[in-house]
Amino acid sequence: MSAETLARWQFGITTVYHFFFVPITIALSLLVAVIQTIWVRTGDEKFLRLTKFFGKLFLINFAMGVVTGIVQEFQFGMNWSEYSRFVGDIFGAPLALEALLAFFLESVFIGLWIFGWDRLPKKVHLATIWIAAIGTMLSAIFILAANSWMQNPVGAHYNATTDRAEMTSLLDVLTNPVALVTLPHVLTAAYLTAGGLILGVAGWHLARLGTPDTEKQIEDAAAYRWATKFGAWVLLAAGVGSLITGDIQGKIMTEVQPMKMAAAEALWTTEQPASFSILTIGSLDGKSEVFSIKVPYVLSFLATGDPNGKVYGINDLVQKMKSEAFTNSNVQLQQEVSDRLAKVGVEDWVPNLPVTYWSFRLMMGLGFLAMAIGLWALWATRKGNLPKPGGLWTAAMFAAPLAPLFGNSFGWIFTEMGRQPFIVYGVLPTAAASSPGVTPLEVGLSMVLYTIIYGALAVVEVGLLMHYIKLGLPDVVEPRVLADDDAPLTFAY
């Protein structure tokens, strides 16, 4: 493999791995804040126990997310120096805002939340987790603004003298139409995942308890039952939100990246109306259809909002992209893009169809599976009923967080692979963005090293989570503000 191909694999591995922690961090911080708010308002001890329980899971996940996220930043200089040189004026701005504002906000107030249980008044301590949760969402805003610029470069112009893209409007970058629709879709998908985690953990414990017969078991069952229903309702509400925002995102994507929509369906020829295939088996070269199961009009509606709308096929889009100038805001691109593509030897303008086709469907299918589990959990706990323990219920409780978690990952794989062969759509080819002085051996060794380290971290992460999940709800003592000003801060977990 070339250094560029290995660099793509390395960034893909580290990014997908890192994103396993991101949706849980974003959403679980706010959900823990909600549970703690209910405790502060009601004084019911079960909500304090739930806050401490899911708060610990959140902190384990947050710590691992920070560690794995730092590695991504290094790769922009290590493996993608040409990308950093070309777009650093634009891409660096939202990343700097994320680090200086959002990350410091969440890390400082998470620290206050961890160590402030016996040092801060209840409401002040509660405010710290709310501010930390707001910080995680601000972080998502800036990161998604940077990524959305790669999907739809706006607020910039190309400087032929310096051979760089230069920002003309930070506001345009932050209000990119792609960013405005991607943000709610990513957030709702995050709450789908965190809701599934709360449902899965609480539902598993609830079934294990069976029929409670001691006072402690009755108290535990009441807490787990509430958390199971809470997680299920969050999961379902977020699932509906994901459907709505995903539908809007599909229409925006068709406007700015029509090739991605065509690749999602493996649609080679333009159709009006266009059908959505549930299953397609193609030829070995991926350029023709052998067998498919299709639903009429659905793709037209997803792409245009009109059941009879026209959806352009890959062949027509390739010709259009090669013959017409890319225009995106005030970025002048045609000659520069053509020269770069020729220089790096890129002739195929079509994304990897098997990856885009199946990642798109796995993203949706896993989301629907999670919603079905949420409905089942609400049905199983209706009218005071308890779920029946068994292999199917246990499998469902494991799938409740894992299905949306992997659905998130497949969604990002589709988003990034569907943009190829460009790292900045219509502006910079991926093959022209890698570091010219890095050898395949250097990239390969670092990729193997990172993969081994990440594998070890995965064992630690899963081991910690499973250990504390199995321990169940902790016994707690009502936090009190210590009178002695010299009393040390304490880790309250």
C-alpha positions as CSV (number, residue, x, y, z in Angstrom):
1,M,0.0,0.0,0.0
2,S,1.1,3.6,-0.6
3,A,1.7,6.0,2.3
4,E,-1.5,7.8,1.4
5,T,-3.6,4.6,1.5
6,L,-2.1,3.6,4.8
7,A,-2.7,7.1,6.2
8,R,-6.4,6.8,5.2
9,W,-6.6,3.5,7.0
10,Q,-4.9,4.9,10.1
11,F,-7.2,7.9,10.2
12,G,-10.2,5.8,9.6
13,I,-9.3,3.4,12.4
14,T,-8.5,6.1,14.9
15,T,-11.6,8.2,14.0
16,V,-14.1,5.3,14.1
17,Y,-12.6,4.1,17.4
18,H,-12.7,7.6,18.9
19,F,-16.3,8.1,17.8
20,F,-17.4,5.1,19.8
21,F,-17.0,7.4,22.9
22,V,-18.3,10.7,21.4
23,P,-22.1,10.1,21.2
24,I,-22.2,8.6,24.7
25,T,-20.2,11.6,26.1
26,I,-22.4,14.2,24.4
27,A,-25.7,12.8,25.5
28,L,-25.0,11.0,28.7
29,S,-23.7,14.2,30.3
30,L,-27.0,15.9,29.8
31,L,-29.1,12.8,30.8
32,V,-27.1,12.5,34.1
33,A,-27.7,16.2,34.6
34,V,-31.4,15.6,34.2
35,I,-31.4,12.7,36.7
36,Q,-29.5,14.8,39.2
37,T,-31.9,17.7,38.7
38,I,-34.8,15.4,39.5
39,W,-32.9,14.3,42.7
40,V,-32.3,17.9,43.8
41,R,-36.0,18.8,43.2
42,T,-37.5,15.7,44.8
43,G,-34.9,14.5,47.3
44,D,-35.7,10.9,46.3
45,E,-32.6,8.8,47.0
46,K,-33.1,6.6,44.0
47,F,-32.2,9.5,41.7
48,L,-29.0,10.2,43.6
49,R,-28.1,6.5,43.2
50,L,-28.8,6.7,39.5
51,T,-26.8,9.9,39.2
52,K,-23.8,8.3,40.8
53,F,-24.2,5.1,38.9
54,F,-24.5,6.5,35.4
55,G,-22.2,9.4,36.3
56,K,-19.4,6.9,36.8
57,L,-20.1,5.2,33.4
58,F,-20.0,8.7,31.8
59,L,-16.7,9.6,33.4
60,I,-15.0,6.3,32.3
61,N,-16.3,7.0,28.7
62,F,-15.2,10.7,28.8
63,A,-11.7,9.9,29.9
64,M,-11.2,7.4,27.1
65,G,-12.7,9.7,24.6
66,V,-10.2,12.5,25.5
67,V,-7.2,10.1,25.2
68,T,-8.2,8.8,21.8
69,G,-9.3,12.2,20.5
70,I,-5.9,13.8,21.0
71,V,-4.3,11.3,18.5
72,Q,-6.5,12.6,15.7
73,E,-5.2,16.1,16.1
74,F,-1.6,14.9,15.6
75,Q,-2.4,13.1,12.4
76,F,-3.2,16.4,10.6
77,G,0.5,17.3,10.8
78,M,1.9,13.8,10.7
79,N,0.1,12.2,7.7
80,W,-1.9,15.0,6.2
81,S,0.4,18.0,6.0
82,E,-0.7,19.1,2.5
83,Y,-4.3,19.1,3.7
84,S,-3.3,21.2,6.8
85,R,-1.3,23.6,4.6
86,F,-4.1,24.0,2.1
87,V,-7.1,24.4,4.5
88,G,-5.5,25.3,7.8
89,D,-6.7,28.9,7.5
90,I,-10.3,27.7,7.6
91,F,-10.2,24.3,9.3
92,G,-8.1,25.5,12.2
93,A,-10.6,28.2,13.3
94,P,-13.4,26.0,14.5
95,L,-10.9,23.5,15.9
96,A,-9.3,26.3,17.9
97,L,-12.7,27.4,19.2
98,E,-13.5,23.8,20.2
99,A,-10.3,23.5,22.2
100,L,-10.2,27.0,23.8
101,L,-13.9,27.3,24.6
102,A,-15.8,24.0,24.5
103,F,-13.2,21.5,25.7
104,F,-11.9,23.7,28.5
105,L,-15.5,24.5,29.6
106,E,-16.5,20.8,29.8
107,S,-13.2,19.6,31.4
108,V,-13.1,22.3,34.1
109,F,-16.7,21.9,35.1
110,I,-16.5,18.1,35.0
111,G,-13.7,18.4,37.4
112,L,-15.8,20.6,39.7
113,W,-18.6,18.1,39.4
114,I,-16.4,15.1,40.3
115,F,-14.7,16.7,43.3
116,G,-17.4,19.1,44.5
117,W,-20.0,16.7,46.0
118,D,-19.1,17.6,49.6
119,R,-17.7,21.1,48.8
120,L,-20.4,22.9,46.8
121,P,-24.0,23.6,47.6
122,K,-26.5,21.3,45.9
123,K,-27.7,23.7,43.2
124,V,-24.2,25.1,42.5
125,H,-22.9,21.5,42.1
126,L,-25.9,20.7,39.9
127,A,-25.0,23.7,37.7
128,T,-21.5,22.3,37.1
129,I,-22.8,19.2,35.3
130,W,-25.2,21.3,33.2
131,I,-22.4,23.6,32.1
132,A,-20.2,20.5,31.3
133,A,-23.1,19.1,29.2
134,I,-23.4,22.4,27.4
135,G,-19.7,22.3,26.8
136,T,-19.9,18.9,25.1
137,M,-22.6,20.2,22.7
138,L,-20.6,23.3,22.0
139,S,-17.7,21.0,21.1
140,A,-20.0,19.2,18.7
141,I,-21.0,22.5,17.0
142,F,-17.4,23.5,16.3
143,I,-16.2,20.0,15.2
144,L,-19.2,19.5,12.9
145,A,-18.6,23.0,11.4
146,A,-15.1,22.0,10.5
147,N,-16.2,18.7,9.0
148,S,-19.2,20.2,7.2
149,W,-16.8,22.6,5.5
150,M,-15.0,19.6,4.0
151,Q,-18.4,18.4,2.7
152,N,-19.5,21.8,1.4
153,P,-16.7,24.5,1.4
154,V,-18.3,27.9,1.9
155,G,-17.0,31.2,3.3
156,A,-13.7,30.9,1.6
157,H,-11.8,31.7,-1.7
158,Y,-8.9,30.1,-3.4
159,N,-5.6,32.0,-3.5
160,A,-3.7,30.9,-6.6
161,T,-0.6,32.7,-5.5
162,T,-0.2,30.8,-2.2
163,D,-2.1,27.7,-3.5
164,R,-4.3,27.8,-0.4
165,A,-8.0,28.2,0.5
166,E,-8.5,31.3,2.7
167,M,-11.4,32.1,4.9
168,T,-13.6,35.1,4.0
169,S,-16.3,34.6,6.6
170,L,-16.2,32.6,9.8
171,L,-20.0,33.2,10.1
172,D,-20.5,31.4,6.8
173,V,-18.4,28.5,7.9
174,L,-20.3,28.2,11.2
175,T,-23.7,28.5,9.5
176,N,-22.9,26.2,6.6
177,P,-26.3,24.6,5.5
178,V,-24.6,21.2,5.9
179,A,-23.5,22.0,9.4
180,L,-27.0,23.3,10.4
181,V,-28.6,20.0,9.5
182,T,-25.8,17.7,10.5
183,L,-25.7,19.1,14.1
184,P,-29.2,18.1,15.1
185,H,-28.8,14.7,13.3
186,V,-25.6,13.9,15.2
187,L,-27.1,15.1,18.5
188,T,-30.3,13.1,18.1
189,A,-28.2,10.0,17.1
190,A,-26.1,10.6,20.3
191,Y,-29.2,10.6,22.5
192,L,-30.4,7.5,20.7
193,T,-27.1,5.8,21.8
194,A,-27.1,7.2,25.4
195,G,-30.8,6.4,25.9
196,G,-30.0,2.8,24.7
197,L,-27.2,2.6,27.2
198,I,-29.4,3.6,30.1
199,L,-32.2,1.3,28.9
200,G,-29.8,-1.6,28.3
201,V,-28.0,-1.4,31.7
202,A,-31.1,-0.8,33.8
203,G,-33.2,-3.3,31.9
204,W,-30.6,-6.0,32.3
205,H,-30.5,-5.4,36.1
206,L,-34.2,-5.2,36.3
207,A,-34.6,-8.7,34.7
208,R,-31.9,-10.1,36.9
209,L,-33.7,-9.0,40.1
210,G,-36.7,-11.1,39.3
211,T,-39.5,-10.6,41.8
212,P,-38.0,-8.4,44.5
213,D,-38.7,-9.7,48.1
214,T,-36.4,-7.7,50.3
215,E,-36.5,-3.9,51.0
216,K,-33.2,-3.3,49.2
217,Q,-34.3,-5.3,46.2
218,I,-37.6,-3.4,46.1
219,E,-35.7,-0.1,46.2
220,D,-33.3,-1.3,43.4
221,A,-36.2,-2.5,41.3
222,A,-37.9,0.8,41.6
223,A,-34.8,2.7,40.5
224,Y,-34.0,0.3,37.6
225,R,-37.6,0.3,36.4
226,W,-37.6,4.1,36.3
227,A,-34.3,4.1,34.4
228,T,-35.5,1.5,32.0
229,K,-38.5,3.5,31.0
230,F,-36.6,6.8,31.0
231,G,-33.9,5.3,28.7
232,A,-36.6,3.8,26.4
233,W,-38.4,7.1,26.1
234,V,-35.2,9.0,25.3
235,L,-34.3,6.4,22.8
236,L,-37.6,6.6,21.0
237,A,-37.8,10.4,21.0
238,A,-34.2,10.6,19.7
239,G,-35.0,8.0,17.1
240,V,-37.9,10.0,15.8
241,G,-35.6,13.1,15.8
242,S,-33.0,11.2,13.9
243,L,-35.5,10.2,11.2
244,I,-36.6,13.8,10.8
245,T,-33.2,15.3,10.7
246,G,-31.8,12.5,8.6
247,D,-34.5,13.1,6.0
248,I,-33.6,16.8,5.9
249,Q,-29.9,16.0,5.7
250,G,-30.6,13.7,2.7
251,K,-32.1,16.5,0.8
252,I,-29.3,18.9,1.6
253,M,-26.8,16.2,0.7
254,T,-28.5,15.8,-2.7
255,E,-28.1,19.5,-3.4
256,V,-24.4,19.8,-2.4
257,Q,-23.1,16.2,-3.0
258,P,-25.4,14.5,-5.6
259,M,-22.8,11.8,-6.1
260,K,-23.0,10.7,-2.5
261,M,-26.8,10.1,-2.8
262,A,-26.3,8.2,-6.1
263,A,-23.6,6.2,-4.4
264,A,-25.8,5.4,-1.5
265,E,-28.2,3.7,-3.9
266,A,-25.6,2.5,-6.4
267,L,-27.7,4.3,-9.0
268,W,-25.8,4.3,-12.3
269,T,-28.4,5.8,-14.5
270,T,-30.7,8.8,-13.8
271,E,-34.2,7.9,-12.8
272,Q,-37.5,9.7,-12.3
273,P,-39.1,8.6,-10.1
274,A,-36.3,6.7,-8.4
275,S,-36.8,3.6,-6.3
276,F,-35.0,2.7,-3.0
277,S,-33.4,-0.8,-2.9
278,I,-33.6,-2.7,0.3
279,L,-31.2,-5.3,-1.1
280,T,-29.1,-5.2,-4.3
281,I,-26.7,-7.8,-5.7
282,G,-24.4,-6.3,-8.3
283,S,-21.8,-7.5,-10.8
284,L,-18.2,-8.1,-9.6
285,D,-17.1,-4.7,-11.0
286,G,-20.1,-3.0,-9.2
287,K,-21.3,-1.3,-12.3
288,S,-24.4,-3.2,-13.0
289,E,-27.3,-4.7,-11.1
290,V,-28.0,-8.5,-11.0
291,F,-30.8,-8.6,-8.5
292,S,-32.6,-6.2,-6.3
293,I,-35.6,-5.6,-4.0
294,K,-36.9,-2.1,-4.5
295,V,-39.5,0.2,-3.0
296,P,-40.9,2.6,-5.6
297,Y,-40.7,6.4,-5.2
298,V,-38.8,6.2,-1.9
299,L,-35.4,7.4,-3.2
300,S,-37.0,10.3,-5.0
301,F,-38.7,11.4,-1.8
302,L,-35.5,11.0,0.3
303,A,-33.4,13.0,-2.2
304,T,-35.9,15.7,-3.4
305,G,-39.0,15.6,-1.1
306,D,-41.0,14.7,-4.2
307,P,-42.0,11.1,-4.8
308,N,-41.7,11.8,-8.6
309,G,-38.4,13.8,-8.3
310,K,-35.4,13.2,-10.5
311,V,-32.3,11.6,-9.0
312,Y,-29.2,11.8,-11.1
313,G,-27.2,8.6,-11.7
314,I,-23.5,8.1,-11.3
315,N,-22.7,8.1,-15.0
316,D,-24.4,11.4,-15.7
317,L,-22.8,13.0,-12.5
318,V,-19.3,11.9,-13.6
319,Q,-19.7,13.6,-16.9
320,K,-21.2,16.7,-15.3
321,M,-18.3,16.9,-12.8
322,K,-15.7,16.5,-15.4
323,S,-17.2,19.0,-17.9
324,E,-18.5,21.7,-15.6
325,A,-16.7,24.0,-13.1
326,F,-17.2,23.2,-9.5
327,T,-18.8,26.2,-7.9
328,N,-19.2,26.5,-4.2
329,S,-19.8,29.9,-2.8
330,N,-16.9,32.1,-4.1
331,V,-14.3,29.3,-4.4
332,Q,-12.9,29.1,-8.0
333,L,-12.0,25.5,-8.6
334,Q,-12.2,24.1,-12.0
335,Q,-8.6,24.3,-13.3
336,E,-7.0,23.8,-10.0
337,V,-9.0,20.7,-9.3
338,S,-8.4,19.2,-12.8
339,D,-4.7,19.8,-12.4
340,R,-4.6,18.2,-9.0
341,L,-6.5,15.2,-10.1
342,A,-4.3,14.7,-13.1
343,K,-1.1,15.2,-11.0
344,V,-2.1,12.5,-8.5
345,G,-3.4,10.2,-11.1
346,V,-7.1,10.1,-10.0
347,E,-9.3,8.9,-12.8
348,D,-12.2,7.3,-11.0
349,W,-14.6,10.0,-9.6
350,V,-16.9,7.4,-8.0
351,P,-16.9,6.5,-4.3
352,N,-16.5,2.9,-3.1
353,L,-20.0,1.7,-3.9
354,P,-20.2,-1.4,-1.7
355,V,-19.0,0.7,1.3
356,T,-21.4,3.6,0.7
357,Y,-24.4,1.3,-0.2
358,W,-24.1,-1.0,2.8
359,S,-23.0,1.6,5.4
360,F,-26.0,3.7,4.5
361,R,-28.4,0.8,5.1
362,L,-26.6,-0.5,8.2
363,M,-26.9,3.0,9.7
364,M,-30.6,3.1,9.2
365,G,-31.3,-0.6,10.0
366,L,-29.4,-0.4,13.3
367,G,-31.3,2.7,14.3
368,F,-34.7,1.1,13.6
369,L,-33.6,-2.0,15.6
370,A,-32.8,0.2,18.6
371,M,-36.2,1.9,18.4
372,A,-37.9,-1.5,18.2
373,I,-36.1,-2.6,21.4
374,G,-37.2,0.7,23.1
375,L,-40.8,-0.1,22.2
376,W,-40.4,-3.7,23.5
377,A,-39.0,-2.4,26.8
378,L,-41.9,0.0,27.3
379,W,-44.4,-2.9,26.6
380,A,-42.5,-5.2,28.9
381,T,-42.7,-2.7,31.8
382,R,-46.2,-1.5,31.3
383,K,-48.7,-1.4,34.2
384,G,-46.2,-2.4,36.8
385,N,-45.0,-5.5,34.9
386,L,-41.4,-6.7,35.1
387,P,-39.5,-8.1,32.0
388,K,-39.0,-11.8,31.9
389,P,-35.3,-12.8,32.1
390,G,-34.0,-14.9,29.3
391,G,-31.5,-15.0,26.5
392,L,-33.6,-12.9,24.1
393,W,-34.1,-10.1,26.7
394,T,-30.4,-10.1,27.6
395,A,-29.5,-9.9,23.9
396,A,-31.9,-7.0,23.4
397,M,-30.4,-5.1,26.4
398,F,-26.9,-5.5,24.9
399,A,-28.2,-4.5,21.5
400,A,-30.0,-1.4,22.9
401,P,-26.7,0.7,23.2
402,L,-24.6,-1.3,20.6
403,A,-27.0,-1.0,17.7
404,P,-27.2,2.8,17.7
405,L,-23.5,3.0,18.6
406,F,-22.5,1.0,15.5
407,G,-25.2,2.8,13.5
408,N,-23.4,6.1,14.3
409,S,-20.1,4.7,13.1
410,F,-21.6,3.4,9.9
411,G,-23.2,6.8,9.3
412,W,-19.8,8.5,9.6
413,I,-18.2,5.9,7.3
414,F,-20.9,6.7,4.7
415,T,-20.4,10.4,5.2
416,E,-16.7,10.3,4.7
417,M,-16.4,7.6,2.1
418,G,-19.2,9.0,0.0
419,R,-17.2,12.2,-0.4
420,Q,-14.3,10.4,-2.1
421,P,-12.1,11.0,-4.1
422,F,-12.1,14.4,-2.4
423,I,-11.0,15.2,1.1
424,V,-12.6,18.6,0.6
425,Y,-15.4,18.0,-1.8
426,G,-14.8,19.5,-5.2
427,V,-11.7,21.3,-4.0
428,L,-8.9,19.0,-2.8
429,P,-8.4,15.3,-3.8
430,T,-7.6,13.0,-1.0
431,A,-4.5,11.7,-2.8
432,A,-3.1,15.2,-3.0
433,A,-3.6,15.9,0.7
434,S,-1.2,13.5,2.4
435,S,2.3,14.3,3.7
436,P,4.8,14.0,0.8
437,G,7.8,13.2,3.1
438,V,6.2,10.3,4.9
439,T,7.1,6.7,3.8
440,P,4.7,3.7,3.8
441,L,6.9,2.1,6.5
442,E,6.6,5.0,8.8
443,V,2.8,5.2,8.4
444,G,2.4,1.4,8.7
445,L,4.5,1.2,11.9
446,S,2.6,4.0,13.6
447,M,-0.8,2.5,12.4
448,V,0.2,-0.9,13.9
449,L,1.3,0.8,17.1
450,Y,-1.9,2.8,17.5
451,T,-4.0,-0.2,16.7
452,I,-2.3,-2.3,19.4
453,I,-2.6,0.6,22.0
454,Y,-6.2,1.2,21.1
455,G,-6.9,-2.5,21.4
456,A,-5.4,-2.5,24.9
457,L,-7.5,0.6,25.8
458,A,-10.6,-1.2,24.5
459,V,-10.0,-4.0,26.9
460,V,-9.5,-1.5,29.7
461,E,-12.6,0.4,28.8
462,V,-14.9,-2.6,28.4
463,G,-13.5,-4.1,31.5
464,L,-14.1,-1.0,33.6
465,L,-17.6,-0.5,32.2
466,M,-18.6,-4.1,32.7
467,H,-17.2,-4.2,36.2
468,Y,-19.1,-1.1,37.4
469,I,-22.2,-2.1,35.5
470,K,-22.3,-5.5,37.3
471,L,-21.8,-3.8,40.7
472,G,-25.1,-2.1,40.1
473,L,-26.5,0.9,42.0
474,P,-24.2,2.1,44.7
475,D,-25.3,2.7,48.3
476,V,-25.0,6.5,48.9
477,V,-24.9,9.0,51.7
478,E,-26.6,12.3,51.3
479,P,-23.9,14.8,50.2
480,R,-23.3,17.6,52.7
481,V,-21.2,20.7,52.4
482,L,-18.3,20.4,54.7
483,A,-18.0,23.2,57.3
484,D,-14.2,23.0,57.5
485,D,-12.7,25.2,54.8
486,D,-9.4,23.3,54.9
487,A,-11.1,20.0,54.1
488,P,-9.6,18.5,51.0
489,L,-11.5,17.9,47.8
490,T,-12.6,14.3,47.6
491,F,-13.3,12.0,44.7
492,A,-16.9,11.1,45.4
493,Y,-17.1,7.8,43.5
